Amino acid sequence: MRKWQCTTCGDIYDEAIGDPDSGIAPGTRFEDIPDDWMCPTCGSTKDSFEPYTE
Amino acid sequence: MSTPIIPTELVAPIWNPASYANRDAVEQIFATLRRDYPLAMCEVPGYKPHWIVTKYKDVREVSRLDDIFHSGDISKTPASIMAEAMMAEYSGGKPHIFRTLVHMDKPDHTEYRNVVKDVFMPQNVATLKDGVLASAREFADQMADMNGECDFAETIAMRYPLQVICDQIGLPREDHATMLRLTQWFLSYADPDLCRPGSVLTDPEQQIKTWQIVYDEFKSYYTDLVAQRRAAPRKDLATLIAHGQIHGQPMDERGMISYFVIASTAGHDTTAATIGNAMWILARDPGLFSRIKADRSLISGFVEEAIRISTPPMAFVRSATQDYELSGQQIKKGDRLYVSYLSANKDEEVFDAPFAFQPDRTPNRHIGFGFGSHICVGQHLARLEMRTLWEELFERLEWVEMAGEGQWQESEFVCGPKRVPIRYKMN
């Protein structure tokens, strides 16, 4: 499971957690998220996210 | 469909800074607008017509579509026709006195934001925790030394976030009070207690005159600092801004001074407003205080709910660059939109019991920091400041109650409490 970061607001998409409020189940790989998904914090598009390592 | 028009007597108070002294009345106006005029036009005498955008969904949509709803073409706050003319006169034909991140569109907005963006990403903000904690403890100690009674707004809420951001900018501690004074002149220009001494509040030209004075004061202060940092760089925000490159060139003067203005004002005033209001809420609700003191895992939710309830930057104005259909209404190219974050964060269709303070509210997707590419660049630092202070205060406070009447600022743009007199016991 990987993490991705929104380059606009810094929000983290954690594949292990998903984005249940937006209908993205835990365990959903970033590549499998629909293209019209938006950053839940700032509304940036999916292509605004970059791989994130701690 | 004809354009719905909001009765002037209903909407005119939201244009008037004095209205905001009565927060409940303002919230009631927006509740009425959400119910009866969720997206409608207002035509207040002396102002150009504006759409009033009240619903969460619409506010997010307008805020996200930066290319369609511009930030930089007209005043960011509701300005009278006369005020707009004065701003153009003072700025050499521009629609604003200041040219901060909130007054820009792509590509400039992206370039300017990139100058400091990395510093404010959460992984880098996390490295500031020790310094923030030291400031939080310093102010908690001050509070403990006040014999169990203080005006929390004036002594703690306004000064703790001020210290944190001014330390990050690289300002000497003895200059922090100057930054607070200029912030209040700028953002609370119409409040009789916080406005610039000598302001004539009955003068309709006062707002723009004050803003020009504030700009000149900041310019006078920061011009020297920029020269210092260019000559001798340090690890601080002032150095980053002084060396900032925009499209491969140094920032122009107005852009650079305005960058320091937004860091020195919005960098603490909104956090101060949220902290002050949170204490006001706690001091009136001993059950809430006891609940969080007993379960500190609620502090993060407490902070988020305080941001939602407070929403200190209450609205921004945008202008349409093209025709656009929004929730069934036809927005025309050139139309102005008053985008109310205060209203969106109380939208009954999104937030159950929106006026109830619920630290365990889930989800709590408020837009107190804005939405879209203009979302507050300092949001992660603001959260760190608030969580750190409240962890310290919930550890040390045994009880707290109001010791008098709280008071809201008279401000139609950024608004928070100016007085929160409390009585308390802390170790």
Interface residues (C-beta under 8 A of the other chain):
Chain A: Q5 T8 C9 G10 I12 D21 M38 P40 T41 C42 G43 S44 E54
Chain B: R60 S63 R64 F120 M121 P122 Q123 P363 R365 F371 G372 S373 I375 Q379 H380
